[in-house]
Amino acid sequence: MKRNVIISIVVLLVLTIVLVTVFASKHTKENKNEKILDSLMDVFTNTISDSTGTDIIEEKSVYGKLNGNGNGIQYFGIVLLHKDSVENIDSLISELDAQFEFVGYSAQKDSEISSKYLEHRKLKFDTVVAEEAEYISIYFFNSWHPDSDLLDIAGH
């Protein structure tokens, strides 16, 4: 009887240690990839604000396994602007293209964010985008980052 109690306590302790380790590991890994995404978004939004001289209406970003098969951490960021606030979109895209793997823009017809880079995720702007409104979205996608934590569960 006493032996069964001791075994139960040992098993409970081992399970507790395993769960705490997994939780702490997951939290640390997400923070590293979140920091990378935050850094990418800072560069992205600052470049757009500096080049256009206007304020960004809204921004969204996400990391993880966003499209394709296999494992890996990918990064996606998008901003919403008034279409008339960007005078030379081609120049801005060229400037961003030098800093990110893939960059593009499109007319934003509603609040849903549609992109071939978001095959496994759904994003939506909080801003109500009406059909007749004139908004543009500018986005980036990086399929990898040299400092990514590839053991992060979000990449699987």
N, C-alpha and C positions, 0 to 999 in steps of 0.2 A: 504494500500500500504506500509506504513512505517513498519507495523507489519510483513508483508511478507519478507521484507528486513532483519529485525532483526532475524527472524526465519532462514532464509537462511544463515546468518552470523554465527549463533549459530551452525547450522548443519555442516557447513564447518569447524568451529573450532573443534568440537567434532570429526569429521572424521580425521582431521589433527592430533589431539592428539592420536587417536587410531592408525593411521598409523605409527607415530613416535615411539610409544610404542612398536608396533609389530616389527618394524625394529630393534630397539635397543635391544629388548629381543632376537630376532633371532641372532643378531650379537654376543651378549654376550654368548649365549648358544653354538654356534659353536666354539667360541674361547676356551671355557672350554674343549670341547671334542677334539678339535684340539691339545690343549696342552697335553692332555692325550696321544693322538696318537703320538705326537712328543716325549714325554717321553718314550713311549714303543719302538719307533724306535731307540732312542738313546741307550737304553739298548741292543736291538737286534743287531744293527750294531756294537756297541763297543764289544760285546761278540764275534761276528763273526770275527771281525778284530783282536782282541787280541788272539783268539784261532787259527786262520789260519795264522796270520802274513802277510796277503796280503790285498791289497786294494779291496774294493767292486767296481765293474764296474758301477753298477747302483742300485738304490733303488726306490721302489714305495710303497705307503701306502694309505689307505682309511679307513674312518669310516662311520657308519650309519647302516641302515638296509641292511645287505649284503646278507643274505640268510634266508630261512625259512619264516614262517608266523608270524603275530603278530607285536608287536612293540618292539623296543629296539635298543640300540647302540652297535654295534659290531666293532671290530678293526682288520685290516688285514695289514700285512707288508710283503714285499718280497724283496730279493736282488738277483742280478745276479753276478755270479763269474765264473772264468775259472775253469773248472772241475779239472784240475791238480793242482790247488792251495789249495785244501782241501785234506790233507793227511788222516785224520781219521774222516770221515763224521759221523760215529756212535757216536763217543765221543762228537763231536760238537752238534749233535742233542740231546744227553742226557743232556748236559750242558744247552742248550736252553729249553729243555722240563721242567726243574725245574723252569723256569722263566715265561713260557707262557702256556696257556691252551692247544693249539694244535700247534705242530711244525712238519714240514716235508720238504722234498726236492724232486726234480725231475730233470731229464735232460731237458734242455730248448732247444727245436727244432726250435722255431721261436720267434718273438717278442711278440706275443700274450701271455697273462698270463691266463692260464686256471686253475681253481680251483673250487672244489665243494663249497668252502666258498664264492665265488663271484657269486652267483646265480642272484643277482639283479644289479650287476655292471660289467663293462668291464674295464680292465686295459691292457696296452701295454707298453713294454719297448721302450724307444727311441733308444736304441742301436739296430743296425741291427744284428739280430741273424740268421745266415745262417744255413741251414739244416745240413751241414757237420761240422759246428763249434762245439766245445766241451765246452758247457756252462752248468752250474748247477744253479738252483734257490733254495733258501732256504726261507721258509715262516713261519709266525706265524699267528694264528687266536685266538682272545679272544672274546668269546660270550658275555662278560659283563666286567664291571670295577666298583668297588664300588663307585667311584667318578663321574661316568658318569651323565650327565644331561639328564635324560630320557624324558624331555619335548622338547628337541631339535627336530625340524621338520624332520631332517635327519633320525631319528629313526622310522619314521612312513611310 
